[in-house]
Amino acid sequence: MQNTNWIKLMSSTEFAERKKTCDTVIIPVGAIEVYGPHMPMGSDIICAQDIAERVADRVNAMIGPSLEVGESYSLTKYPGTMYIRPSTWTAIIEDYMTSLMHLGFKNFMFINGHAGNVPMVGQVCRPLERELGIKCAQVDWWRFTRNQALGVCETTGWMCHGHASECGTSVMLHLHPEYVDMSKAEKVTPKEGDEYEKYGDIIDFTVFNETTENGILGDATIATAEKGKEVVERCVARIAEYMQWKFNC
């Protein structure tokens, strides 16, 4: 069999042997939702899985089961978007972690491609850390890319890191150019106009289609694979460095 860090691709005996020297697991989570007219709806989970692979190659960690659908209720007006209720989502993740803990894992790193999942990961991990003594961490991927994209992307703020915009499209162009149709990429400003940025420090519950008609928020037209490569390499290096410090893996 091929060498792999994915538990799902190991035989039982391969897993047992690898487990003797590994107590860290990466769990990729994401979403299936509109991601502009130029990229697949699974962009969040595709990126999370690819980043998990690159990080696992640098540290002593295995990759556990992905959860591909997320808390995407605010995007359900778009065709194809799927949604898992928070109670269901947290129950699945807790069951994943319970099973993995029974297998002996002590360290859990979530590579999370979707902002809607962020609070749910915390809700599961915090009590388990306190009660069972495990260690957990989470990378909120598209927010995490912001600092690493400085000096790489041409724009900043929501123009760069808004939904399916410069950074997200660049990352996908690097990871999976075959999934990106740049002829459909657009530059989209929020329907709310200047108020969108003016009140960006306040959390509201506007459904996403009231902000953008096609799921893009920002400038996807200036994305390039070269930008995506630099962002990915910076991010993977930082995540791996953190895991080596936090988990000693």
Buried (B, 14 or more C-beta within 10 A) or exposed (E): EEEBBBBEEBEEEBBEEBBEEBBBBBBBBBBBBBBBBBBBBBBBBBBBBBBBBBBBEBBBBBBBBBBBBBBBBBBBEBEEBBBBEBEEBBEBBBEBBEEBBEBEBBBBBBBBBBBBBBEBBBBBBEEBEEEEEBBBBBBBBBEBBBEBBEEBBEBEEBBBBBBBBBBBBBBBBBBBEEBBEBEEBBBBBBBEEEEBBEEEEEEEEEEBBEBBEBBBBBBBBBBBBEBBBBBBBBBBBBBBEBBBEBBEB
